[in-house]
Amino acid sequence: MIGSSDSSWSQHLFERSEVASHNKEEDLWVIIDGRVFNLTTFLDTHPGGRTVLLQIAGRDATKQYHKYHNPQTLSRHEDSLCIGRVGKTDSQGKRGWRKAMSALLHSNYD
């Protein structure tokens, strides 16, 4: 994993579907190692060019990142580009809890 887990961004959780909606040149997010990065401002300065970032926009780019970069590369930009991490939001957690409770309450005890 890249960087430390006690950064302020670590409290911000995003669903994968939300990250997927940020897939345009003017609004470009990616997931790397479970962390969400807003690469919109980095698009024009990325040494590999903008095309490669546009190809992974809105997606989990962990495999692509590690194929071409060492782990320290992203840590240099983490404070300015990382905006959160992928995880269950409160609404997802509550839905899962309600579903589990409903199944438990409606199960047959033989």
Sequence and secondary structure as in RCSB ss.txt:
>XXXX:A:sequence
MIGSSDSSWSQHLFERSEVASHNKEEDLWVIIDGRVFNLTTFLDTHPGGRTVLLQIAGRDATKQYHKYHNPQTLS
RHEDSLCIGRVGKTDSQGKRGWRKAMSALLHSNYD
>XXXX:A:secstr
  S TTSGGGG EE HHHHHT EETTEEEEEETTEEEE GGGTTT TT HHHHHHHTTSB HHHHHHH  HHHHH
TTHHHHEEEEE   HHHHHHHHHHHHHHHHTS   
